Amino acid sequence: MRKLIYFSLVIAICACADDSANPIGGLSGTGTGGSLASFLVTNNNLYVLAGDELLTYNLENENRLLYTSSLKLPSLLETIAPYENYLFLGSSNAVHFLNRDNPDQPQLISTYQHFTACDPVVAKGSIAYSTIRSTGCRGATSGPDLLDAIDISDISNPRVLYSRFVDAPYGLAINDDFLFVCENGGISVFSTSSTNEPVFVANNKIGDGVAYDIILKDDFLIVVTSEGIFNVTYDLAGNMQILGQITS
Amino acid sequence: MLMQRCCEKLRYSRTLNNHTHRNLADMKGYKTLVLFSLLAILLGLTSCFETFGEVTFPEGETNGYKPIYANSEDLSIVFEATRPVDNAGKIYLYGDLILLNERFKGLHLIDNQDPSNPQNLGFLRISGATDMAVRNQVLYVNQYEDLLAVDVSDINNIRLIAREEKVLAIDGGNQVPPVSGFYFECVDLSKGTVIGWEMATINNPKCFY
């Protein structure tokens, strides 16, 4: 009996050790990037931004990189985001909307032009939101920092609905409650319930660093700042609270 | 404004230089191009010195960007002990595992099953890494301008599935730092190709972007 207990203990310890040693071992499928990502995996494809080109690989053959196409666009590409059957590419002077009817070879549908700046994109319903940051962005002169709402109900003809000044914006995320924008060092919370105009609700500092990007996870946000990672909850007044963190 | 123009010239010269790498087969054309590139670089630099006359350069040590040259880095991928978050980059969520990029160094692996108590598990050293994605326990990540597919199903037995060399190279994209408004250590082409930039303490910088 005692031997059995020891044996069980050994097994239990080994199992624990294995779990921590193989953090990725038990997982499958694809993950989620932040809004500043320049890499994207979908079911069977890897999309990578390289300068002014979108490179597409097919991964079905034992996860190997089978190059299937490249699409050259007229500006330096910075961010890539999936939305329904589309890809949104943020670039140095425009947002490009692509379809992936053939996922091995995405095609350009339309382009929303702006001045030279950096600009991640998210969307909900038929509206895309993009932050346009001139502050500290390569190639940008002294343009304004903006949050744009773009009507994409006809994606072949994107139209700006609303444009508001923000301060040094980075990444952003959207869910049914709010639009979250890394801005002014912290996270600004906007209501998007009145369709055209994101309405400012609150700005929250996250620790002592500058907030760069957000990933939405169930009922909380994972925020990367210049200090590290923060798990953050929010209430319906837009006020945030730090749950846990990994810094320095 | 003048400085912007100067950097454009420098970018132009480096673009030509990049083309020389792509025309190795044609040696005659290569030599002509090299000469032409050198000439273009010299012209670019000359105009830089003129315009840089308007910038005040600090003496001694200061914060700024430092070029990373090819062949000077250890390219092996190793899972190591945790290290402090120093220069946080992009994030990726795979199940309850957070991958946090330490710019140009590798990935912090963070167990986020309990969001009130995330655990730093260790550091996946990948020099040059700035972005990543994961599918079926395969990590797709860049190492400077190379694109890698890495089997990470067993973190203690990491297996490189593929390395696509230089696919992320950008014509003329590396001759200035990624962010403007900083002093940087001027590029010395005799040290090799610039494959990236890192923030560092630099001495008596003579370049600014």
Contacts between the chains, C-beta under 8 A, distances in Angstrom:
chain1	res1	chain2	res2	distance
A	20	B	111	8.0
A	20	B	121	6.5
A	21	B	155	6.2
A	21	B	156	5.8
A	22	B	153	7.4
A	22	B	154	5.9
A	22	B	155	5.5
A	22	B	156	7.6
A	23	B	97	5.4
A	23	B	109	5.5
A	23	B	111	6.2
A	23	B	121	5.2
A	23	B	155	6.3
A	24	B	94	6.8
A	24	B	97	6.4
A	24	B	109	7.9
A	24	B	134	7.3
A	24	B	137	5.4
A	24	B	139	7.9
A	24	B	152	4.9
A	24	B	153	6.5
A	24	B	155	6.4
A	25	B	137	7.2
A	25	B	153	5.7
A	25	B	154	6.5
A	25	B	155	7.5
A	26	B	95	7.8
A	27	B	94	5.8
A	27	B	95	4.2
A	27	B	97	6.7
A	27	B	137	6.5
A	28	B	136	6.0
A	28	B	137	6.8
A	29	B	135	7.2
A	29	B	136	7.1
A	30	B	133	7.5
A	30	B	134	7.0
A	30	B	135	4.7
A	30	B	136	7.9
A	31	B	92	5.5
A	31	B	93	5.4
A	31	B	94	3.6
A	31	B	95	7.3
A	31	B	99	8.0
A	31	B	133	6.8
A	31	B	134	4.8
A	31	B	135	7.7
A	32	B	92	7.1
A	32	B	93	4.8
A	33	B	90	7.0
A	33	B	91	7.4
A	33	B	92	5.1
A	33	B	93	7.8
A	33	B	133	6.2
A	34	B	90	5.9
A	34	B	91	4.9
A	34	B	92	7.4
A	36	B	90	5.8
A	37	B	90	6.1
A	37	B	92	7.5
A	37	B	131	6.5
A	37	B	133	7.3
A	38	B	90	7.9
A	38	B	131	4.9
A	39	B	131	4.7
A	39	B	132	6.0
A	39	B	133	4.2
A	39	B	140	6.2
A	39	B	141	7.8
A	39	B	142	7.7
A	40	B	133	6.3
A	41	B	133	4.3
A	41	B	134	7.0
A	41	B	135	4.3
A	41	B	140	6.5
A	46	B	133	6.7
A	46	B	135	7.5
A	46	B	140	5.3
A	48	B	140	7.8
A	48	B	142	7.9
A	48	B	147	6.3
A	48	B	167	7.6
A	48	B	168	7.0
A	50	B	167	6.2
A	50	B	168	4.6
A	50	B	169	7.4
A	50	B	170	6.7
A	51	B	168	7.9
A	51	B	169	7.8
A	51	B	170	3.7
A	51	B	171	6.7
A	51	B	173	6.0
A	55	B	147	8.0
A	55	B	167	6.3
A	59	B	135	6.2
A	59	B	136	8.0
A	59	B	138	7.6
A	62	B	161	7.8
A	63	B	135	7.0
A	63	B	136	5.8
A	63	B	138	4.2
A	63	B	149	6.2
A	63	B	151	7.4
A	63	B	161	6.2
A	64	B	149	6.5
A	64	B	161	6.1
A	64	B	162	5.6
A	65	B	140	7.8
A	65	B	147	6.8
A	65	B	149	5.4
A	65	B	161	7.9
A	65	B	162	4.8
A	65	B	164	5.7
A	67	B	164	7.5
A	136	B	179	5.6
A	136	B	180	7.2
A	136	B	181	6.3
A	137	B	179	7.8
A	137	B	180	7.8
A	138	B	178	6.1
A	138	B	179	6.2
A	138	B	180	5.8
A	139	B	180	7.5
A	140	B	180	7.8
A	141	B	4	7.4
A	212	B	88	7.1
A	213	B	90	7.0
A	213	B	91	6.1
A	215	B	91	6.0
A	215	B	93	5.0
A	217	B	93	6.6
A	217	B	112	7.8
A	217	B	115	7.6
A	220	B	115	5.7
A	222	B	91	6.7
A	222	B	93	6.4
A	222	B	98	6.4
A	222	B	112	7.1
A	224	B	88	5.5
A	224	B	89	7.9
A	224	B	90	7.5
A	224	B	91	4.6
A	224	B	100	6.5
A	225	B	88	6.9
A	226	B	88	6.1
A	227	B	85	6.9
A	227	B	88	7.3
A	228	B	85	3.9
A	228	B	88	5.9
A	228	B	100	7.1
A	229	B	85	7.5
A	229	B	88	7.8
A	229	B	91	7.1
A	229	B	98	6.0
A	229	B	100	5.6
A	229	B	108	8.0
A	229	B	110	6.1
A	229	B	118	6.7
A	231	B	112	6.9
A	231	B	115	3.9
A	231	B	116	7.2
A	231	B	118	6.5
A	243	B	115	4.9
A	243	B	116	4.8
A	244	B	114	7.4
A	244	B	115	5.5
A	244	B	116	4.5
A	244	B	117	5.4
A	244	B	118	5.1
A	245	B	118	7.1
A	246	B	85	6.7
A	246	B	100	7.6
A	246	B	108	7.3
A	246	B	110	5.4
A	246	B	118	5.2
A	246	B	120	5.3
A	247	B	85	6.0
A	248	B	84	4.6
A	248	B	85	5.8
A	248	B	86	7.8
